[in-house]
Amino acid sequence: MRASTVWLGLSVGLLAVGLGTVSGDDDTPSPASQSKPVETPKASLLPRAPDFAGYQWVTMLTTEVVKADDSKVTVRVYWAHAVGGKGGRGGRSGLGSGRGHHSPFAVRRPNVKIKWEHHDYTIPYHADGLARTKQLPPRIGSDGKRGFYSAKEQNELSAPIGAPGFQAGKADIVPGTIIEAHIIRDRTIAANKLTDADMRLKYAVILRHDPNPPKDIASPSPSKKN
């Protein structure tokens, strides 16, 4: 009887050891210990590149901002008018004409008497139009000293690919800002039906700020109330 009891205890012990070994060799993690798979960002959450399909290039103007908001920019375009000459020289041309526009900051040495005139155009942004800046502003550290942008930061700030300069906010474009206005238009509009109202801003690239803007830009008169 005692031998039978010893044998039974030994058998139970070996069985327990065997089950423990099998359990220890099982590398399958429990559901609670499994990490969640990394989710791929949805396309709708990724930055979308601007889409200018269906539009074509018109011109680029170096011009001064009269006023601006998130949907449009009013710019001042200059042209030369010959005073005292014969003929109809110097008439104002439209934005899409490709002639007669002058940078207000170009050196002027005309050999005839010239009167510089201007007209203010309001140009809406294209739906994907962007504000950009030709140069990044100085980077100031927490200690107040100037620093440098890393190559990675410069690459990130220059996105999207193909856009000029670096990222800027539309709120950075204020009266007196000198910009490059990249102008495009809907290619489905016939050339003989095209008007200035059909122009759209693809990019408004900040060049600098006029330290001495015209008085009506620096201190615009209050709007009249109806």
LUMKE-29153 format. One record per residue: x, y, z of N, C-alpha, C in turn. Coordinates in steps of 0.1 Angstrom, whole numbers, padded with zeros to 4 digits. Layout:
N
<<X, Y, Z>, <X, Y, Z>, <X, Y, Z>>,
...
This chain:
226
<<0008, -0012, 0000>, <0000, 0000, 0000>, <0008, 0012, 0000>>,
<<0019, 0012, 0008>, <0028, 0024, 0009>, <0035, 0026, -0005>>,
<<0039, 0014, -0011>, <0046, 0016, -0024>, <0037, 0021, -0034>>,
<<0024, 0017, -0034>, <0015, 0023, -0043>, <0013, 0038, -0041>>,
<<0013, 0042, -0029>, <0011, 0057, -0026>, <0023, 0065, -0031>>,
<<0035, 0059, -0029>, <0047, 0066, -0034>, <0047, 0067, -0049>>,
<<0043, 0056, -0056>, <0043, 0056, -0070>, <0033, 0066, -0076>>,
<<0021, 0066, -0069>, <0011, 0076, -0073>, <0015, 0090, -0071>>,
<<0022, 0093, -0060>, <0027, 0107, -0058>, <0038, 0111, -0068>>,
<<0047, 0101, -0072>, <0057, 0104, -0081>, <0051, 0106, -0095>>,
<<0041, 0099, -0099>, <0034, 0100, -0112>, <0028, 0114, -0113>>,
<<0021, 0118, -0102>, <0015, 0131, -0102>, <0025, 0142, -0103>>,
<<0036, 0141, -0096>, <0047, 0151, -0096>, <0053, 0152, -0110>>,
<<0056, 0141, -0117>, <0061, 0141, -0130>, <0051, 0148, -0140>>,
<<0038, 0145, -0138>, <0028, 0151, -0147>, <0028, 0166, -0146>>,
<<0029, 0170, -0133>, <0029, 0185, -0131>, <0041, 0192, -0137>>,
<<0053, 0185, -0136>, <0065, 0191, -0142>, <0063, 0192, -0157>>,
<<0058, 0181, -0163>, <0056, 0181, -0177>, <0047, 0192, -0182>>,
<<0036, 0193, -0175>, <0026, 0204, -0179>, <0033, 0218, -0177>>,
<<0041, 0220, -0167>, <0047, 0233, -0165>, <0057, 0235, -0176>>,
<<0064, 0225, -0181>, <0074, 0227, -0192>, <0067, 0231, -0204>>,
<<0056, 0224, -0207>, <0048, 0227, -0219>, <0043, 0242, -0219>>,
<<0038, 0245, -0207>, <0033, 0259, -0205>, <0044, 0269, -0207>>,
<<0056, 0266, -0202>, <0067, 0276, -0202>, <0073, 0277, -0216>>,
<<0072, 0266, -0224>, <0077, 0267, -0238>, <0067, 0274, -0248>>,
<<0055, 0277, -0244>, <0046, 0284, -0252>, <0049, 0298, -0253>>,
<<0054, 0303, -0265>, <0058, 0317, -0266>, <0047, 0326, -0271>>,
<<0035, 0320, -0273>, <0024, 0328, -0278>, <0020, 0338, -0267>>,
<<0021, 0352, -0270>, <0017, 0362, -0260>, <0002, 0362, -0257>>,
<<-0001, 0365, -0245>, <-0015, 0366, -0242>, <-0021, 0378, -0249>>,
<<-0034, 0378, -0251>, <-0041, 0389, -0258>, <-0038, 0403, -0251>>,
<<-0037, 0402, -0237>, <-0035, 0415, -0230>, <-0021, 0420, -0232>>,
<<-0011, 0411, -0235>, <0002, 0416, -0237>, <0006, 0420, -0251>>,
<<-0003, 0417, -0260>, <0000, 0421, -0274>, <-0002, 0436, -0276>>,
<<0008, 0442, -0283>, <0007, 0456, -0286>, <-0002, 0459, -0298>>,
<<-0008, 0470, -0297>, <-0017, 0474, -0309>, <-0009, 0477, -0321>>,
<<-0013, 0473, -0333>, <-0006, 0476, -0345>, <-0006, 0491, -0348>>,
<<0005, 0496, -0354>, <0006, 0510, -0358>, <-0003, 0513, -0369>>,
<<-0012, 0523, -0367>, <-0022, 0527, -0377>, <-0016, 0536, -0387>>,
<<-0018, 0533, -0400>, <-0014, 0542, -0411>, <-0023, 0554, -0411>>,
<<-0017, 0566, -0411>, <-0025, 0578, -0412>, <-0034, 0578, -0424>>,
<<-0046, 0582, -0422>, <-0056, 0583, -0433>, <-0052, 0594, -0442>>,
<<-0055, 0592, -0455>, <-0051, 0602, -0465>, <-0057, 0616, -0463>>,
<<-0069, 0616, -0457>, <-0075, 0628, -0454>, <-0068, 0637, -0443>>,
<<-0060, 0630, -0435>, <-0052, 0637, -0424>, <-0039, 0641, -0428>>,
<<-0034, 0636, -0440>, <-0020, 0640, -0445>, <-0021, 0654, -0452>>,
<<-0010, 0662, -0451>, <-0010, 0675, -0458>, <-0012, 0673, -0473>>,
<<-0021, 0681, -0478>, <-0024, 0680, -0492>, <-0017, 0690, -0500>>,
<<-0010, 0685, -0511>, <-0003, 0695, -0520>, <-0013, 0703, -0527>>,
<<-0010, 0716, -0530>, <-0019, 0725, -0537>, <-0022, 0719, -0551>>,
<<-0034, 0721, -0555>, <-0038, 0716, -0569>, <-0043, 0728, -0577>>,
<<-0035, 0731, -0587>, <-0038, 0742, -0596>, <-0042, 0736, -0610>>,
<<-0047, 0724, -0611>, <-0052, 0718, -0623>, <-0063, 0727, -0629>>,
<<-0062, 0729, -0642>, <-0073, 0737, -0649>, <-0070, 0751, -0650>>,
<<-0058, 0755, -0644>, <-0054, 0769, -0644>, <-0041, 0771, -0652>>,
<<-0039, 0782, -0658>, <-0026, 0785, -0665>, <-0020, 0798, -0660>>,
<<-0007, 0799, -0663>, <0001, 0810, -0659>, <-0003, 0822, -0666>>,
<<-0003, 0834, -0659>, <-0006, 0847, -0666>, <0007, 0856, -0665>>,
<<0010, 0859, -0653>, <0022, 0868, -0651>, <0026, 0869, -0636>>,
<<0037, 0875, -0634>, <0042, 0877, -0620>, <0045, 0892, -0619>>,
<<0040, 0898, -0608>, <0042, 0913, -0606>, <0049, 0915, -0593>>,
<<0059, 0924, -0593>, <0065, 0929, -0581>, <0057, 0941, -0577>>,
<<0050, 0941, -0566>, <0040, 0951, -0563>, <0038, 0953, -0548>>,
<<0032, 0964, -0545>, <0030, 0967, -0530>, <0015, 0965, -0526>>,
<<0014, 0959, -0514>, <0001, 0956, -0509>, <-0006, 0968, -0503>>,
<<-0019, 0970, -0508>, <-0027, 0981, -0502>, <-0035, 0976, -0490>>,
<<-0041, 0964, -0492>, <-0048, 0958, -0481>, <-0049, 0943, -0484>>,
<<-0051, 0935, -0474>, <-0052, 0921, -0476>, <-0059, 0914, -0465>>,
<<-0065, 0902, -0468>, <-0071, 0893, -0458>, <-0069, 0879, -0463>>,
<<-0076, 0870, -0457>, <-0073, 0855, -0460>, <-0078, 0851, -0473>>,
<<-0087, 0859, -0480>, <-0093, 0855, -0492>, <-0088, 0863, -0504>>,
<<-0082, 0875, -0502>, <-0078, 0883, -0514>, <-0067, 0893, -0510>>,
<<-0060, 0899, -0520>, <-0050, 0909, -0518>, <-0052, 0920, -0528>>,
<<-0052, 0932, -0523>, <-0053, 0944, -0531>, <-0039, 0949, -0533>>,
<<-0034, 0950, -0546>, <-0021, 0955, -0549>, <-0021, 0967, -0557>>,
<<-0011, 0975, -0557>, <-0009, 0987, -0564>, <0000, 0985, -0576>>,
<<-0005, 0987, -0588>, <0003, 0984, -0600>, <0006, 0998, -0607>>,
<<0018, 1000, -0610>, <0023, 1013, -0616>, <0025, 1011, -0631>>,
<<0023, 1022, -0639>, <0027, 1022, -0653>, <0031, 1037, -0656>>,
<<0039, 1038, -0667>, <0044, 1050, -0671>, <0036, 1057, -0681>>,
<<0034, 1070, -0680>, <0026, 1078, -0689>, <0035, 1089, -0694>>,
<<0037, 1090, -0707>, <0046, 1100, -0713>, <0038, 1113, -0713>>,
<<0043, 1124, -0707>, <0036, 1137, -0706>, <0041, 1146, -0718>>,
<<0031, 1152, -0725>, <0034, 1161, -0735>, <0038, 1155, -0748>>,
<<0038, 1141, -0749>, <0041, 1135, -0762>, <0028, 1133, -0770>>,
<<0030, 1129, -0782>, <0019, 1127, -0792>, <0015, 1112, -0791>>,
<<0003, 1110, -0794>, <-0002, 1096, -0794>, <-0008, 1092, -0781>>,
<<-0012, 1080, -0780>, <-0019, 1075, -0768>, <-0010, 1066, -0759>>,
<<0002, 1070, -0758>, <0011, 1062, -0750>, <0008, 1063, -0735>>,
<<0010, 1052, -0728>, <0009, 1052, -0714>, <-0004, 1048, -0708>>,
<<-0013, 1043, -0716>, <-0026, 1040, -0711>, <-0025, 1027, -0702>>,
<<-0034, 1026, -0692>, <-0034, 1015, -0683>, <-0038, 1002, -0690>>,
<<-0031, 0992, -0687>, <-0034, 0979, -0693>, <-0038, 0969, -0682>>,
<<-0045, 0959, -0686>, <-0050, 0949, -0676>, <-0039, 0940, -0671>>,
<<-0043, 0932, -0661>, <-0033, 0924, -0655>, <-0028, 0913, -0664>>,
<<-0037, 0909, -0673>, <-0033, 0898, -0682>, <-0027, 0902, -0695>>,
<<-0024, 0915, -0697>, <-0019, 0920, -0710>, <-0004, 0917, -0711>>,
<<0003, 0916, -0700>, <0018, 0913, -0701>, <0026, 0925, -0705>>,
<<0021, 0937, -0704>, <0029, 0948, -0707>, <0025, 0960, -0698>>,
<<0034, 0970, -0697>, <0031, 0982, -0691>, <0032, 0982, -0676>>,
<<0036, 0971, -0670>, <0037, 0970, -0655>, <0051, 0973, -0651>>,
<<0053, 0980, -0640>, <0066, 0984, -0635>, <0067, 0982, -0620>>,
<<0078, 0977, -0616>, <0081, 0976, -0602>, <0082, 0990, -0596>>,
<<0075, 0993, -0585>, <0076, 1007, -0579>, <0090, 1010, -0573>>,
<<0098, 0999, -0573>, <0112, 1001, -0567>, <0123, 1000, -0577>>,
<<0119, 0999, -0590>, <0130, 0999, -0600>, <0136, 1013, -0602>>,
<<0148, 1013, -0606>, <0155, 1026, -0609>, <0149, 1032, -0622>>,
<<0145, 1044, -0621>, <0139, 1051, -0632>, <0147, 1062, -0638>>,
<<0152, 1061, -0650>, <0160, 1071, -0656>, <0154, 1074, -0671>>,
<<0142, 1078, -0672>, <0136, 1080, -0685>, <0142, 1092, -0692>>,
<<0143, 1091, -0705>, <0148, 1102, -0713>, <0137, 1111, -0718>>,
<<0125, 1109, -0714>, <0114, 1118, -0717>, <0107, 1121, -0704>>,
<<0099, 1130, -0704>, <0091, 1134, -0692>, <0081, 1123, -0689>>,
<<0082, 1117, -0678>, <0073, 1106, -0675>, <0065, 1109, -0662>>,
<<0052, 1106, -0663>, <0043, 1106, -0651>, <0040, 1092, -0647>>,
<<0042, 1089, -0635>, <0039, 1075, -0630>, <0025, 1075, -0624>>,
<<0017, 1066, -0630>, <0003, 1065, -0625>, <0002, 1051, -0620>>,
<<-0009, 1049, -0612>, <-0011, 1036, -0607>, <-0026, 1032, -0606>>,
<<-0029, 1020, -0604>, <-0042, 1015, -0602>, <-0042, 1003, -0592>>,
<<-0052, 1003, -0584>, <-0052, 0992, -0573>, <-0061, 0981, -0578>>,
<<-0056, 0969, -0578>, <-0063, 0957, -0582>, <-0065, 0948, -0570>>,
<<-0077, 0942, -0569>, <-0080, 0933, -0559>, <-0080, 0919, -0565>>,
<<-0071, 0910, -0561>, <-0070, 0897, -0567>, <-0073, 0886, -0556>>,
<<-0083, 0878, -0559>, <-0086, 0867, -0549>, <-0076, 0856, -0550>>,
<<-0074, 0850, -0539>, <-0065, 0838, -0539>, <-0072, 0827, -0546>>,
<<-0065, 0819, -0553>, <-0070, 0806, -0558>, <-0073, 0798, -0545>>,
<<-0082, 0788, -0547>, <-0086, 0780, -0535>, <-0074, 0774, -0528>>,
<<-0064, 0770, -0536>, <-0052, 0765, -0530>, <-0040, 0775, -0530>>,
<<-0043, 0787, -0532>, <-0033, 0798, -0532>, <-0026, 0799, -0518>>,
<<-0013, 0802, -0518>, <-0005, 0802, -0506>, <0003, 0815, -0504>>,
<<0005, 0819, -0492>, <0014, 0829, -0488>, <0027, 0823, -0486>>,
<<0038, 0829, -0491>, <0051, 0824, -0490>, <0061, 0836, -0486>>,
<<0073, 0833, -0482>, <0082, 0843, -0479>, <0095, 0839, -0486>>,
<<0102, 0850, -0492>, <0114, 0847, -0500>, <0125, 0842, -0490>>,
<<0126, 0848, -0478>, <0136, 0844, -0469>, <0130, 0841, -0455>>,
<<0136, 0832, -0448>, <0131, 0829, -0435>, <0135, 0840, -0425>>,
<<0126, 0843, -0416>, <0129, 0853, -0406>, <0140, 0848, -0397>>,
<<0148, 0857, -0390>, <0159, 0853, -0381>, <0153, 0844, -0370>>,
<<0161, 0834, -0367>, <0157, 0825, -0356>, <0163, 0830, -0343>>,
<<0154, 0833, -0334>, <0159, 0838, -0321>, <0156, 0827, -0310>>,
<<0167, 0824, -0303>, <0166, 0813, -0293>, <0160, 0819, -0280>>,
<<0158, 0810, -0270>, <0153, 0814, -0257>, <0162, 0823, -0250>>,
<<0175, 0823, -0254>, <0184, 0832, -0247>, <0185, 0846, -0254>>,
<<0177, 0847, -0264>, <0177, 0860, -0271>, <0187, 0861, -0282>>,
<<0195, 0851, -0285>, <0205, 0851, -0295>, <0200, 0845, -0308>>,
<<0206, 0850, -0319>, <0202, 0845, -0332>, <0208, 0831, -0334>>,
<<0200, 0822, -0340>, <0205, 0809, -0343>, <0203, 0806, -0358>>,
<<0204, 0793, -0361>, <0203, 0789, -0375>, <0192, 0778, -0376>>,
<<0186, 0777, -0387>, <0176, 0766, -0390>, <0184, 0754, -0395>>,
<<0181, 0743, -0390>, <0187, 0730, -0394>, <0182, 0727, -0408>>,
<<0190, 0718, -0415>, <0186, 0714, -0429>, <0172, 0708, -0429>>,
<<0169, 0700, -0419>, <0156, 0694, -0418>, <0145, 0704, -0416>>,
<<0147, 0714, -0408>, <0137, 0725, -0406>, <0135, 0733, -0419>>,
<<0146, 0736, -0426>, <0145, 0743, -0438>, <0137, 0735, -0449>>,
<<0140, 0722, -0449>, <0132, 0713, -0459>, <0117, 0713, -0455>>,
<<0114, 0712, -0442>, <0100, 0712, -0438>, <0093, 0726, -0441>>,
<<0100, 0737, -0439>, <0094, 0750, -0441>, <0093, 0753, -0456>>,
<<0101, 0746, -0464>, <0100, 0749, -0479>, <0089, 0741, -0486>>,
<<0083, 0732, -0478>, <0072, 0724, -0484>, <0060, 0733, -0487>>,
<<0052, 0729, -0497>, <0053, 0718, -0506>, <0063, 0719, -0517>>,
<<0067, 0708, -0523>, <0076, 0708, -0534>, <0071, 0716, -0546>>,
<<0080, 0725, -0551>, <0076, 0733, -0562>, <0071, 0747, -0559>>,
<<0068, 0750, -0546>, <0064, 0763, -0542>, <0076, 0772, -0539>>,
<<0076, 0784, -0543>, <0087, 0793, -0541>, <0089, 0796, -0526>>,
<<0102, 0798, -0522>, <0105, 0803, -0509>, <0101, 0794, -0498>>,
<<0096, 0800, -0487>, <0092, 0792, -0475>, <0078, 0795, -0470>>,
<<0073, 0787, -0461>, <0059, 0789, -0457>, <0058, 0802, -0449>>,
<<0046, 0808, -0451>, <0043, 0821, -0444>, <0028, 0821, -0442>>,
<<0023, 0829, -0433>, <0009, 0830, -0431>, <0003, 0842, -0439>>,
<<-0010, 0841, -0443>, <-0016, 0851, -0450>, <-0017, 0864, -0441>>,
<<-0017, 0862, -0428>, <-0018, 0873, -0419>, <-0005, 0881, -0419>>,
<<0006, 0875, -0425>, <0019, 0882, -0426>, <0019, 0893, -0437>>,
<<0009, 0892, -0446>, <0008, 0901, -0457>, <-0001, 0913, -0453>>,
<<0006, 0924, -0450>, <-0001, 0936, -0445>, <0001, 0947, -0454>>,
<<-0006, 0958, -0453>, <-0004, 0970, -0461>, <0011, 0975, -0460>>,
<<0017, 0978, -0472>, <0031, 0981, -0473>, <0040, 0970, -0475>>,
<<0035, 0958, -0476>, <0043, 0946, -0479>, <0046, 0946, -0494>>,
<<0059, 0944, -0498>, <0063, 0942, -0512>, <0062, 0927, -0515>>,
<<0055, 0923, -0525>, <0053, 0909, -0528>, <0055, 0906, -0543>>,
<<0058, 0894, -0545>, <0057, 0889, -0559>, <0044, 0882, -0560>>,
<<0035, 0888, -0569>, <0022, 0882, -0571>, <0022, 0873, -0583>>,
<<0021, 0860, -0580>, <0021, 0850, -0591>, <0006, 0848, -0595>>,
<<0003, 0852, -0607>, <-0011, 0853, -0611>, <-0014, 0842, -0621>>,
<<-0025, 0835, -0619>, <-0030, 0825, -0628>, <-0045, 0827, -0632>>,
<<-0050, 0820, -0642>, <-0064, 0821, -0645>, <-0069, 0808, -0650>>,
<<-0082, 0807, -0650>, <-0090, 0795, -0654>, <-0087, 0794, -0669>>,
<<-0082, 0782, -0674>, <-0079, 0780, -0688>, <-0091, 0778, -0696>>,
<<-0103, 0776, -0690>, <-0115, 0774, -0698>, <-0121, 0787, -0703>>,
<<-0117, 0798, -0697>, <-0122, 0811, -0701>, <-0115, 0815, -0714>>,
<<-0123, 0819, -0724>, <-0117, 0823, -0737>, <-0109, 0836, -0735>>,
<<-0098, 0837, -0743>, <-0089, 0849, -0741>, <-0097, 0862, -0744>>,
<<-0106, 0862, -0753>, <-0113, 0874, -0757>, <-0124, 0878, -0747>>,
<<-0127, 0869, -0737>, <-0137, 0871, -0727>, <-0130, 0873, -0713>>,
<<-0117, 0872, -0712>, <-0109, 0873, -0700>, <-0109, 0887, -0694>>,
<<-0112, 0888, -0682>, <-0111, 0902, -0675>, <-0102, 0901, -0663>>,
<<-0100, 0912, -0657>, <-0092, 0912, -0644>, <-0098, 0905, -0633>>,
<<-0111, 0904, -0633>, <-0119, 0897, -0623>, <-0116, 0882, -0623>>,
<<-0111, 0877, -0634>, <-0108, 0863, -0636>, <-0095, 0859, -0631>>,
<<-0087, 0868, -0627>, <-0073, 0865, -0622>, <-0074, 0859, -0608>>,
<<-0064, 0850, -0605>, <-0063, 0844, -0591>, <-0049, 0844, -0587>>,
<<-0047, 0845, -0574>, <-0033, 0845, -0568>, <-0029, 0830, -0566>>,
<<-0019, 0826, -0572>, <-0013, 0813, -0569>, <-0004, 0813, -0557>>,
<<0005, 0823, -0557>, <0014, 0825, -0546>, <0015, 0840, -0544>>,
<<0015, 0845, -0532>, <0019, 0858, -0528>, <0032, 0857, -0520>>,
<<0043, 0860, -0526>, <0056, 0858, -0520>, <0061, 0871, -0514>>,
<<0063, 0871, -0501>, <0068, 0883, -0493>, <0083, 0885, -0496>>,
<<0086, 0898, -0501>, <0100, 0901, -0504>, <0105, 0910, -0492>>,
<<0098, 0920, -0488>, <0101, 0929, -0477>, <0090, 0938, -0474>>,
<<0092, 0948, -0465>, <0082, 0957, -0462>, <0087, 0971, -0465>>,
<<0079, 0979, -0472>, <0082, 0993, -0476>, <0083, 1001, -0463>>,
<<0095, 1007, -0460>, <0097, 1015, -0448>, <0090, 1029, -0449>>,
<<0087, 1033, -0462>, <0080, 1046, -0464>, <0069, 1044, -0474>>,
<<0058, 1036, -0470>, <0047, 1034, -0480>, <0040, 1047, -0483>>,
<<0033, 1047, -0494>, <0024, 1059, -0497>, <0015, 1062, -0485>>,
<<0012, 1075, -0484>, <0003, 1079, -0472>, <-0010, 1072, -0472>>,
<<-0016, 1070, -0484>, <-0029, 1063, -0483>, <-0028, 1048, -0480>>,
<<-0016, 1042, -0481>, <-0015, 1028, -0477>, <-0011, 1028, -0462>>,
<<-0002, 1037, -0458>, <0002, 1037, -0444>, <-0009, 1041, -0435>>,
<<-0017, 1051, -0439>, <-0028, 1056, -0431>, <-0040, 1057, -0440>>,
<<-0047, 1046, -0443>, <-0058, 1046, -0452>, <-0070, 1054, -0445>>,
<<-0077, 1061, -0454>, <-0089, 1069, -0449>, <-0099, 1060, -0444>>,
<<-0107, 1063, -0434>, <-0118, 1054, -0429>, <-0128, 1052, -0440>>,
<<-0134, 1040, -0440>, <-0144, 1037, -0450>, <-0156, 1045, -0447>>,
<<-0163, 1049, -0458>, <-0176, 1057, -0456>, <-0187, 1047, -0453>>,
<<-0195, 1051, -0443>, <-0207, 1043, -0440>, <-0219, 1048, -0448>>,
<<-0226, 1038, -0452>, <-0238, 1041, -0460>, <-0249, 1045, -0451>>,
